Amino acid sequence: MSERRYYLGIDAGGTKTHAAIADQDGRLVGVGQAGTGNWEIVGMKEAGRSLERALKGALRTAGLRTSDLNGAGYGLAGLDWPSDEERLEPVVRQLGVPGPQVLVNDAYVALHAGTDDGCGVAVIGGTGATVAGRNRKGEQFRTLGPGDDWGDFGGAGDMLAQATRAMVYAYTGRGPATALTELFCAATQARDVLELAERVTRDHSVKIDRRLVLLVFDAAEAGDQVARDILVHTGREQGRNVVAVARRLDMLAEPFDLVTAGGLFRDTYGLYRDAMIAYVRERALAVRTAPLLAPPVIGGVLIAMRAAGDQDGASVRQELVSDALRHPILITQER
């Protein structure tokens, strides 16, 4: 019987850090969780602690030691520029994991988790927006990540900016009335838009945070045209970035998987998602949509396996998906 080989995957995001350990056949043997692993939010030292805590949790549940591992794939939020890799490599090295160590932006672990060969395009629609692609030559390309000012339009923050602007336009008479006004005022306990704007801008007693984006989906589902226009516009802008990445990787004329991940794609009202997919399909006829059902951390495991030259593919990924969906701490239920 061949010796078991074990691979670590880590998905370090702005909210939490997940770690998973699996053997070469895709059997998940250990999982761990910690707080945010994005060094831009908590600093390099605390991000390192999150990685260590998640790793220790996974090793404990697997009954393994660090020296038993054969490689690791790290999906790291905040790894946006070449200099970030230089900053983060020492943090990863301190974990002491043997074998190949691969560091990628966290969008790429979603891509590997959602495709059998790690090829295609992943679009992340969450607090922010990122699009990352990899073609069959192994070439990679992604949008920059810092936000709307640098082209990454399509996240919850962008929807909220449009929503608040629409409420102000309705108040001044520049735009049509919208149900968003009543919904946002009720959610923030403001009498009207005037009080809401004052409290946001003057005493900062109200913050337009990402949870309020759900109100845009609610208003659109109830038929509010302004909210519907926001979802369609944001979705189409996401589609533009998908097409740009696919074009850069010379993928538009061939079949490729489009992995959709993030809270905005999990909402049951799919106008945003449908607008994005429709835009892409007009320009890439053979695109295949692949909603990410599995935790992204398994993409880190697959990256580690591939770097070590171990087997991977559909059967291994499916085993990982099946096992991961049975671990409650890896499943985040977001409306």
C-alpha positions, -999 to 999 in steps of 0.1 A, spaced: 0 0 0 14 34 -10 24 59 17 -2 86 23 7 120 12 -10 150 28 -16 185 14 -26 217 31 -48 244 16 -54 278 33 -79 304 23 -72 336 43 -99 362 37 -111 395 53 -136 377 76 -120 343 84 -92 319 76 -99 283 67 -74 255 66 -79 220 51 -57 190 49 -64 162 24 -46 131 12 -35 125 -24 -69 109 -32 -89 139 -21 -100 126 12 -103 155 36 -88 146 70 -86 178 89 -100 213 90 -93 244 110 -106 280 113 -93 313 126 -100 350 123 -92 373 94 -60 365 75 -58 397 55 -27 415 66 -41 448 52 -68 446 78 -51 433 109 -14 437 102 12 411 92 18 397 127 -19 390 134 -24 376 99 4 352 106 -13 342 139 -45 335 120 -27 312 95 -10 294 124 -42 289 144 -61 276 113 -32 252 105 -30 239 141 -67 233 141 -65 213 109 -35 193 121 -53 185 154 -84 172 137 -63 152 112 -41 137 140 -10 149 120 22 169 126 34 197 103 63 174 92 37 150 78 26 175 51 39 174 16 31 209 3 7 238 7 -14 262 -14 -23 295 1 -50 318 -11 -43 351 5 -65 382 5 -42 412 3 -17 395 -21 -23 420 -48 12 431 -60 46 414 -65 59 432 -34 31 416 -14 45 381 -21 78 393 -7 60 405 24 40 373 29 66 346 21 83 350 55 49 346 72 42 314 54 77 301 59 73 304 96 46 278 95 73 252 87 53 232 61 75 210 40 73 207 2 63 232 -24 46 264 -11 24 283 -35 11 317 -27 -17 332 -48 -44 358 -45 -75 343 -29 -95 346 -62 -73 318 -76 -82 293 -49 -119 299 -59 -110 291 -95 -92 259 -86 -120 249 -62 -146 254 -90 -129 236 -119 -114 202 -125 -82 215 -141 -78 249 -125 -85 266 -158 -112 291 -166 -123 324 -151 -134 331 -115 -154 362 -107 -157 372 -71 -187 393 -61 -186 401 -24 -177 432 -5 -154 440 -34 -149 425 -68 -121 406 -85 -119 386 -117 -91 360 -121 -83 337 -150 -60 308 -160 -58 292 -194 -46 258 -204 -11 270 -210 -9 279 -173 -9 316 -180 -27 337 -154 -42 372 -154 -65 390 -131 -80 425 -124 -61 446 -100 -84 443 -69 -81 477 -52 -117 488 -62 -137 509 -85 -111 536 -90 -88 510 -105 -114 492 -126 -128 466 -102 -164 477 -103 -189 451 -92 -189 445 -55 -213 453 -27 -196 487 -21 -204 497 -56 -240 487 -53 -243 507 -21 -228 538 -37 -253 536 -65 -282 531 -40 -273 561 -19 -268 583 -50 -303 571 -63 -319 581 -30 -303 615 -31 -314 620 -67 -349 611 -57 -348 636 -29 -335 664 -51 -358 656 -80 -330 647 -103 -341 610 -104 -372 589 -99 -386 579 -66 -373 546 -53 -383 521 -26 -347 522 -15 -354 554 3 -379 539 27 -359 507 31 -326 524 40 -342 549 63 -360 522 82 -328 501 85 -309 531 99 -337 546 119 -336 578 100 -367 600 94 -357 608 58 -328 610 34 -318 644 47 -313 630 82 -297 598 69 -272 619 49 -265 642 78 -258 613 102 -236 595 77 -215 626 68 -216 648 99 -215 628 131 -209 594 116 -235 578 138 -247 557 108 -225 537 85 -236 524 51 -222 489 56 -222 459 33 -252 443 50 -275 470 36 -268 457 1 -294 431 7 -320 458 6 -311 465 -30 -319 429 -39 -351 431 -18 -363 462 -36 -354 448 -70 -372 416 -63 -403 436 -52 -402 454 -86 -384 487 -79 -370 498 -112 -341 518 -97 -329 489 -77 -333 466 -107 -312 490 -128 -285 490 -102 -282 452 -102 -282 450 -140 -256 477 -144 -233 462 -117 -237 428 -133 -228 440 -167 -198 458 -154 -186 426 -138 -192 409 -172 -169 435 -189 -141 425 -166 -147 388 -172 -145 393 -209 -114 414 -206 -96 388 -186 -107 360 -209 -96 380 -239 -62 387 -224 -58 349 -219 -70 342 -255 -100 322 -242 -130 338 -258 -132 315 -288 -129 283 -267 -150 266 -240 -141 277 -205 -157 275 -171 -169 307 -154 -168 302 -116 -190 326 -97 -182 331 -60 -190 355 -32 -221 366 -13 -237 386 -41 -239 354 -62 -256 335 -34 -286 358 -32 -317 339 -43 -328 368 -66 -304 364 -95 -308 396 -116 -272 407 -109 -258 372 -117 -280 369 -148 -269 403 -162 -233 394 -157 -236 360 -174 -257 374 -203 -230 400 -210 -203 373 -211 -223 349 -232 -228 375 -259 -190 375 -264 -180 340 -254 -206 316 -268 -190 285 -253 -187 297 -217 -200 273 -191 -212 287 -158 -200 270 -126 -214 284 -94 -189 277 -66 -206 253 -43 -176 241 -24 -155 261 1 -126 279 -17 -100 264 6 -101 231 -13 -86 250 -42 -56 256 -21 -53 218 -15 -55 212 -53 -29 239 -60 -5 222 -35 -11 188 -51 -4 201 -86 28 218 -74 40 186 -59 32 167 -91 6 145 -75 -26 133 -92 -56 156 -94 -86 160 -116 -123 155 -115 -124 125 -92 -100 141 -67 -118 174 -67 -152 158 -63 -140 138 -33 -128 170 -18 -160 188 -25 -181 160 -11 -160 158 21 -158 196 26 -196 201 24 -199 178 54 -177 201 76 -199 229 91 -170 252 98 -161 253 61 -197 263 51 -207 299 54 -244 305 50 -248 341 37 -281 355 24 
